[in-house]
Amino acid sequence: MHANQLAADGHRRAALFVDFENVHRGLCESSPEAGRRFATQPARWVQWMERTLGPLVVDLDDQPRKLLRRICYLEPARSGQYRPYFTRAGFRVVDCPALTTMGKNSADIHMVLDILDTLTHPERYDEFIVLSVDADFTPVLLRLREHDRRTAMLVSGPAAAALQAACDFAIPDSVFLDEALGLAVEDESPAPVPIELDELRTRMRQVVRDLVSSAAEPVVMARVAHEVRKTVGLSVDTTNWAGSGSFGKFIAQMTDEHLRVDSRRSPGWLYDPTRHTASAQAALNMSEVVDRVSRLVDAPMLSPETYATLFGVLAEVGDSDGDGDQAEAERRARDRCAELGRPVSRPAVHFVVVGLRHQGIAWPHPGLDAGKLAEAFAENVLALAADVPMVLSDGERAEIRGWLQPGVVA
């Protein structure tokens, strides 16, 4: 840890930069309610970032975050009505009027300049959080890494793979929807009661082992820590990781032949050496080209049988959905896949749905059968591979279609 990384009060200094139009437009496509909450309740998701998001990397000292600098960039003619919500939440709002007839504004340029100014601020900022799904920010994220700063960015769809390689912690938009904006459907939780540390450690260990054992490849430690907090609750923080002092120290106490820490690759990974020998390719017995494409474009590494189930469920849910709320439909699809014995994570469902949208399919209500959905998603994955750029032979393209499209012969 950098000698000056923590403020005198033990908090991490963080700066937040929000590309309002970019994020708001994407959220509204997933759920109108998500767009409304993002625009009118910024204090809610700022609090989530400070108190719940957790560290961007797993350090020995798990310190809370303070968003000392908060800047929102919006187009006044289109979104000026939301300015008061952000100023009341402690944001400085920068007007970025449209510069072209197509509505393009200068938010990204203003953001890059402010990020670089923050980098040279007399007070060291340890963390930079960028709320945008624009892959054009990749160069500035790499520059921040060169200066030993921690970074996080909202990720969605085609931009996700490049951004996850450039930042320390990628915030999936599905997580932002469910947790930061509070759209997850949750049962009423009972009032907190005192908990024994031994019982708490047992619950925490179970979450870690379940997550690693169900993963097809190593899992980012910060993501595991976040899942423990989400599942176990506030007692994780009130007991300072069940008396361990930090998540890293807690993990160090439970490593064995089925749980190892790989700290050679930033930001640190957890894996099972008996299963995660090479990659998801080995875990699912996939071909080399499938593994390569999955890694480069971030397509979920699911078996062909699971993809077949997922596309059948998407067709079923799309035809029966009544209100057109994508976020709720995604949760229904995830739950239905689990009922059918082919569990698929919510982020994986979301990736597929975003891919369909980029192929012009407005799901839910697609009016297409499973085969057509599979075909569209396969074409989206091949288009993402071409954008990398990644040159595939005709045979390799056929392998990808055989992986993603039920019934297609590779």
C-alpha positions as CSV (number, residue, x, y, z in Angstrom):
1,M,0.0,0.0,0.0
2,H,1.3,3.5,-0.8
3,A,2.6,5.4,2.2
4,N,0.2,8.2,1.6
5,Q,-2.7,6.1,0.5
6,L,-4.9,6.5,3.5
7,A,-6.2,9.9,4.8
8,A,-5.4,10.9,8.4
9,D,-8.9,9.7,9.4
10,G,-8.2,6.2,7.9
11,H,-10.5,6.7,4.9
12,R,-9.6,6.2,1.2
13,R,-9.9,9.4,-0.8
14,A,-12.0,8.8,-3.9
15,A,-13.2,10.9,-6.8
16,L,-16.4,10.1,-8.8
17,F,-17.0,11.2,-12.4
18,V,-20.5,10.7,-13.8
19,D,-21.3,10.8,-17.6
20,F,-25.0,11.5,-17.0
21,E,-26.4,11.0,-20.5
22,N,-24.4,7.9,-21.2
23,V,-25.5,6.1,-18.0
24,H,-29.0,7.4,-17.9
25,R,-29.8,6.3,-21.5
26,G,-28.5,2.8,-20.9
27,L,-30.4,2.4,-17.6
28,C,-33.6,3.6,-19.1
29,E,-33.3,0.9,-21.8
30,S,-33.0,-1.8,-19.1
31,S,-35.7,-0.3,-16.8
32,P,-37.4,3.1,-16.8
33,E,-37.5,2.9,-13.0
34,A,-33.8,2.4,-12.9
35,G,-33.3,5.5,-15.0
36,R,-35.6,7.5,-12.7
37,R,-33.8,6.4,-9.5
38,F,-30.4,7.1,-11.0
39,A,-31.4,10.7,-12.0
40,T,-33.4,11.6,-8.9
41,Q,-31.7,9.7,-6.1
42,P,-28.0,10.2,-6.5
43,A,-27.5,10.3,-2.7
44,R,-28.7,6.7,-2.6
45,W,-26.2,5.2,-4.9
46,V,-23.4,7.5,-3.6
47,Q,-24.0,6.0,-0.2
48,W,-23.8,2.5,-1.7
49,M,-20.4,3.3,-3.2
50,E,-19.1,4.6,0.1
51,R,-20.6,2.0,2.5
52,T,-21.3,-1.2,0.5
53,L,-19.2,-1.4,-2.7
54,G,-16.1,-2.3,-0.7
55,P,-12.4,-1.9,-1.7
56,L,-11.6,-1.9,-5.4
57,V,-8.8,-4.3,-4.6
58,V,-8.4,-6.5,-1.6
59,D,-5.8,-4.8,0.6
60,L,-4.6,-5.9,4.0
61,D,-6.4,-2.9,5.5
62,D,-10.0,-2.8,4.5
63,Q,-10.7,0.9,5.0
64,P,-14.0,2.8,4.2
65,R,-14.2,5.2,1.2
66,K,-15.0,8.9,1.1
67,L,-16.1,10.4,-2.2
68,L,-14.5,13.7,-1.7
69,R,-14.8,14.9,-5.3
70,R,-18.1,14.3,-7.1
71,I,-18.6,15.7,-10.6
72,C,-21.6,15.1,-12.9
73,Y,-21.5,16.0,-16.6
74,L,-24.9,16.6,-18.2
75,E,-26.5,18.2,-21.2
76,P,-28.5,21.1,-19.8
77,A,-31.1,21.2,-22.6
78,R,-32.0,17.5,-22.3
79,S,-31.3,16.8,-18.6
80,G,-31.2,20.2,-16.8
81,Q,-34.2,19.2,-14.7
82,Y,-32.0,16.7,-12.8
83,R,-29.4,19.2,-11.8
84,P,-30.9,20.0,-8.4
85,Y,-30.9,16.4,-7.4
86,F,-27.1,16.2,-8.0
87,T,-26.2,19.5,-6.4
88,R,-28.1,18.5,-3.3
89,A,-26.1,15.3,-3.2
90,G,-22.8,17.2,-3.1
91,F,-22.0,17.1,-6.8
92,R,-20.4,19.8,-8.9
93,V,-22.4,19.8,-12.2
94,V,-20.6,20.6,-15.4
95,D,-22.8,21.7,-18.4
96,C,-22.0,19.8,-21.6
97,P,-24.3,21.2,-24.3
98,A,-24.7,19.3,-27.6
99,L,-22.1,20.2,-30.1
100,T,-23.5,18.4,-33.2
101,T,-26.9,17.9,-34.8
102,M,-26.6,14.2,-33.7
103,G,-26.6,15.3,-30.1
104,K,-22.9,14.6,-29.3
105,N,-21.7,16.6,-26.4
106,S,-18.2,17.2,-24.8
107,A,-18.7,15.2,-21.6
108,D,-15.9,12.7,-22.3
109,I,-13.4,15.5,-22.9
110,H,-14.3,17.4,-19.8
111,M,-14.2,14.2,-17.8
112,V,-10.7,13.2,-19.0
113,L,-9.4,16.7,-18.2
114,D,-10.9,16.7,-14.7
115,I,-9.5,13.2,-14.1
116,L,-6.0,14.3,-15.1
117,D,-6.3,17.4,-12.9
118,T,-7.4,15.2,-10.0
119,L,-4.3,13.0,-10.6
120,T,-2.1,16.0,-9.9
121,H,-4.2,17.4,-7.0
122,P,-2.1,18.4,-3.9
123,E,-4.2,15.9,-1.9
124,R,-3.6,12.4,-3.2
125,Y,-6.8,10.7,-4.5
126,D,-6.4,6.9,-4.1
127,E,-9.5,5.8,-6.1
128,F,-11.1,7.0,-9.3
129,I,-14.7,5.8,-10.1
130,V,-16.0,6.5,-13.5
131,L,-19.7,6.1,-14.2
132,S,-19.9,5.6,-17.9
133,V,-20.0,2.7,-20.3
134,D,-17.8,4.4,-22.9
135,A,-14.8,2.3,-23.8
136,D,-13.0,5.5,-25.0
137,F,-12.0,5.9,-21.3
138,T,-9.7,2.9,-21.5
139,P,-6.5,5.1,-22.2
140,V,-7.1,7.3,-19.2
141,L,-7.7,4.3,-17.0
142,L,-4.4,2.8,-18.1
143,R,-2.7,6.1,-17.3
144,L,-4.1,6.1,-13.8
145,R,-2.8,2.5,-13.3
146,E,0.7,3.8,-14.3
147,H,0.4,6.3,-11.4
148,D,-0.6,3.5,-8.9
149,R,-4.2,4.7,-8.6
150,R,-7.1,2.3,-8.1
151,T,-10.0,2.5,-10.7
152,A,-13.5,1.3,-11.1
153,M,-15.9,1.8,-14.0
154,L,-19.5,0.8,-14.9
155,V,-19.4,-1.9,-17.6
156,S,-22.1,-3.2,-19.9
157,G,-22.3,-5.0,-23.2
158,P,-19.5,-4.7,-25.9
159,A,-17.4,-2.3,-23.8
160,A,-17.1,-4.7,-20.9
161,A,-14.1,-6.8,-21.9
162,A,-11.8,-3.9,-22.7
163,L,-12.7,-2.0,-19.6
164,Q,-12.4,-4.9,-17.2
165,A,-8.8,-5.3,-18.4
166,A,-8.1,-1.6,-17.9
167,C,-9.6,-1.0,-14.4
168,D,-9.2,-2.7,-11.1
169,F,-12.9,-3.3,-10.4
170,A,-15.6,-3.5,-13.1
171,I,-19.1,-2.6,-11.7
172,P,-21.5,-4.7,-13.8
173,D,-24.6,-2.6,-14.6
174,S,-26.8,-5.5,-13.4
175,V,-25.2,-5.1,-9.9
176,F,-25.6,-1.3,-10.1
177,L,-29.3,-1.9,-10.9
178,D,-30.0,-4.4,-8.2
179,E,-27.9,-3.0,-5.3
180,A,-27.0,0.7,-5.9
181,L,-30.5,1.6,-7.2
182,G,-32.3,-0.9,-5.0
183,L,-34.2,-2.8,-7.7
184,A,-33.5,-6.3,-6.5
185,V,-36.6,-8.1,-5.2
186,E,-35.8,-9.0,-1.6
187,D,-37.8,-10.6,1.1
188,E,-38.4,-8.6,4.3
189,S,-35.3,-9.0,6.4
190,P,-35.7,-9.4,10.2
191,A,-34.2,-6.9,12.5
192,P,-30.5,-7.6,13.1
193,V,-29.7,-9.7,16.2
194,P,-26.4,-10.3,18.0
195,I,-24.4,-13.0,16.3
196,E,-21.6,-15.2,17.6
197,L,-18.3,-14.8,15.8
198,D,-17.9,-18.5,15.2
199,E,-21.3,-18.7,13.5
200,L,-20.5,-15.6,11.5
201,R,-17.1,-17.1,10.3
202,T,-18.9,-20.3,9.2
203,R,-21.4,-18.3,7.2
204,M,-18.7,-16.2,5.6
205,R,-16.6,-19.3,4.7
206,Q,-19.6,-20.9,3.1
207,V,-20.3,-18.0,0.8
208,V,-16.6,-17.9,-0.3
209,R,-16.5,-21.7,-0.9
210,D,-19.8,-21.8,-2.7
211,L,-18.8,-18.9,-5.0
212,V,-15.4,-20.4,-5.9
213,S,-16.7,-23.9,-6.3
214,S,-19.4,-22.8,-8.7
215,A,-17.1,-20.6,-10.8
216,A,-15.8,-21.9,-14.1
217,E,-12.5,-19.9,-13.6
218,P,-10.7,-17.9,-10.9
219,V,-12.8,-15.1,-9.2
220,V,-11.6,-11.6,-8.5
221,M,-11.1,-11.3,-4.7
222,A,-12.9,-7.9,-4.5
223,R,-15.9,-9.5,-6.1
224,V,-15.9,-12.3,-3.5
225,A,-15.6,-9.8,-0.7
226,H,-18.5,-7.9,-2.1
227,E,-20.6,-11.1,-2.3
228,V,-19.9,-11.9,1.3
229,R,-21.0,-8.5,2.4
230,K,-24.2,-8.7,0.3
231,T,-25.1,-12.2,1.6
232,V,-24.1,-12.1,5.2
233,G,-25.0,-8.5,5.9
234,L,-23.7,-5.6,8.1
235,S,-22.2,-7.9,10.7
236,V,-19.2,-8.3,8.3
237,D,-18.3,-4.7,8.8
238,T,-19.4,-4.3,12.5
239,T,-17.2,-7.2,13.5
240,N,-14.3,-6.2,11.1
241,W,-14.5,-9.4,9.1
242,A,-15.4,-11.6,12.2
243,G,-12.3,-10.3,14.1
244,S,-9.9,-11.0,11.3
245,G,-9.2,-7.3,10.5
246,S,-9.6,-7.5,6.7
247,F,-10.9,-9.8,4.0
248,G,-7.4,-10.7,2.9
249,K,-6.5,-11.9,6.4
250,F,-9.8,-13.8,6.7
251,I,-9.1,-15.6,3.5
252,A,-5.5,-16.4,4.6
253,Q,-7.0,-18.4,7.5
254,M,-9.1,-20.7,5.3
255,T,-6.8,-21.5,2.4
256,D,-6.4,-25.2,1.7
257,E,-6.2,-27.7,-1.2
258,H,-9.4,-26.3,-2.6
259,L,-8.8,-22.6,-2.1
260,R,-5.8,-20.6,-3.1
261,V,-4.9,-16.9,-3.6
262,D,-3.2,-15.7,-6.7
263,S,-1.8,-12.3,-5.9
264,R,0.6,-12.2,-8.9
265,R,-2.1,-10.8,-11.1
266,S,-3.8,-7.5,-10.1
267,P,-6.2,-7.1,-8.4
268,G,-5.9,-10.6,-6.8
269,W,-7.9,-13.8,-7.5
270,L,-9.3,-16.8,-5.6
271,Y,-9.3,-20.2,-7.3
272,D,-9.6,-23.9,-6.7
273,P,-6.3,-25.6,-7.9
274,T,-8.1,-28.9,-8.3
275,R,-10.5,-27.3,-10.9
276,H,-9.1,-24.1,-12.2
277,T,-6.0,-25.6,-13.8
278,A,-6.0,-23.5,-16.9
279,S,-9.2,-21.7,-17.7
280,A,-12.9,-22.1,-18.1
281,Q,-11.9,-24.1,-21.3
282,A,-10.6,-26.9,-19.1
283,A,-13.5,-26.7,-16.6
284,L,-16.2,-27.0,-19.4
285,N,-14.1,-29.0,-21.9
286,M,-14.4,-26.3,-24.5
287,S,-12.2,-25.9,-27.6
288,E,-9.3,-23.4,-27.7
289,V,-11.1,-21.0,-30.0
290,V,-14.2,-20.9,-27.8
291,D,-12.0,-20.2,-24.8
292,R,-10.1,-17.5,-26.7
293,V,-13.3,-15.7,-27.9
294,S,-14.9,-15.9,-24.5
295,R,-11.9,-14.3,-22.8
296,L,-11.5,-11.5,-25.4
297,V,-15.1,-10.4,-25.7
298,D,-16.3,-11.5,-22.2
299,A,-19.0,-13.8,-23.5
300,P,-20.3,-16.0,-20.6
301,M,-18.5,-19.4,-20.6
302,L,-21.6,-21.6,-20.5
303,S,-21.9,-25.1,-21.9
304,P,-23.9,-25.5,-25.2
305,E,-26.6,-27.3,-23.2
306,T,-26.9,-24.3,-20.8
307,Y,-27.0,-21.8,-23.7
308,A,-29.8,-23.9,-25.3
309,T,-31.7,-23.8,-22.0
310,L,-31.1,-20.0,-21.6
311,F,-32.4,-19.2,-25.1
312,G,-35.5,-21.3,-24.6
313,V,-36.2,-19.5,-21.3
314,L,-35.5,-16.1,-22.9
315,A,-38.1,-16.9,-25.7
316,E,-40.6,-18.0,-23.0
317,V,-40.1,-15.0,-20.7
318,G,-40.0,-12.6,-23.6
319,D,-43.4,-13.8,-25.0
320,S,-45.0,-13.8,-21.5
321,D,-43.6,-10.6,-20.0
322,G,-46.3,-8.0,-19.4
323,D,-44.7,-4.7,-18.5
324,G,-41.5,-4.8,-20.6
325,D,-39.2,-4.2,-17.7
326,Q,-35.9,-5.7,-18.8
327,A,-34.3,-5.9,-15.3
328,E,-37.3,-7.8,-13.9
329,A,-37.4,-10.1,-16.9
330,E,-33.7,-10.9,-16.5
331,R,-34.3,-12.0,-12.9
332,R,-37.2,-14.2,-14.0
333,A,-35.0,-15.8,-16.7
334,R,-32.2,-16.4,-14.2
335,D,-34.7,-18.1,-11.7
336,R,-36.3,-20.2,-14.5
337,C,-32.9,-21.5,-15.6
338,A,-32.1,-22.5,-12.1
339,E,-35.5,-24.3,-11.8
340,L,-34.5,-26.3,-14.9
341,G,-31.2,-27.4,-13.4
342,R,-29.1,-25.1,-15.7
343,P,-28.1,-22.2,-13.4
344,V,-27.1,-19.0,-15.2
345,S,-25.9,-15.9,-13.3
346,R,-27.8,-12.6,-13.6
347,P,-24.7,-10.9,-15.2
348,A,-24.5,-13.7,-17.8
349,V,-28.2,-13.3,-18.6
350,H,-27.7,-9.5,-18.9
351,F,-24.7,-9.9,-21.2
352,V,-26.8,-12.0,-23.6
353,V,-29.8,-9.6,-23.5
354,V,-27.5,-6.6,-24.2
355,G,-26.0,-8.6,-27.1
356,L,-29.5,-9.2,-28.5
357,R,-30.3,-5.5,-28.2
358,H,-27.2,-4.7,-30.3
359,Q,-28.6,-7.1,-32.9
360,G,-31.8,-5.1,-33.0
361,I,-33.9,-7.4,-30.9
362,A,-36.0,-5.6,-28.3
363,W,-36.2,-8.2,-25.6
364,P,-38.6,-8.8,-23.8
365,H,-41.3,-9.1,-26.4
366,P,-39.0,-10.3,-29.1
367,G,-41.5,-12.4,-31.0
368,L,-38.7,-14.9,-31.8
369,D,-38.1,-18.5,-31.0
370,A,-35.1,-19.8,-29.2
371,G,-33.2,-20.7,-32.4
372,K,-33.5,-17.1,-33.7
373,L,-32.4,-15.6,-30.4
374,A,-29.4,-18.0,-30.4
375,E,-28.5,-17.1,-34.0
376,A,-28.6,-13.4,-33.2
377,F,-26.5,-13.7,-30.1
378,A,-23.9,-15.8,-32.0
379,E,-23.7,-13.1,-34.7
380,N,-23.2,-10.5,-31.9
381,V,-20.3,-12.4,-30.4
382,L,-18.7,-12.8,-33.8
383,A,-19.0,-9.1,-34.4
384,L,-17.4,-8.3,-31.0
385,A,-14.5,-10.7,-31.9
386,A,-14.1,-8.8,-35.2
387,D,-14.0,-5.5,-33.3
388,V,-11.1,-6.6,-31.0
389,P,-9.8,-7.3,-33.8
390,M,-9.6,-11.1,-33.8
391,V,-9.2,-12.9,-37.1
392,L,-11.2,-16.2,-37.2
393,S,-11.2,-18.8,-40.0
394,D,-14.4,-20.1,-41.4
395,G,-14.0,-23.2,-39.4
396,E,-13.4,-21.3,-36.2
397,R,-16.5,-19.1,-36.8
398,A,-18.4,-22.4,-37.3
399,E,-17.1,-23.6,-33.9
400,I,-18.4,-20.4,-32.2
401,R,-21.8,-20.9,-33.8
402,G,-21.8,-24.5,-32.7
403,W,-21.1,-23.5,-29.2
404,L,-23.8,-20.8,-29.0
405,Q,-26.5,-22.1,-31.4
406,P,-28.3,-25.3,-30.4
407,G,-28.4,-27.7,-33.3
408,V,-25.8,-26.0,-35.4
409,V,-23.0,-28.4,-36.6
410,A,-19.6,-26.9,-36.2
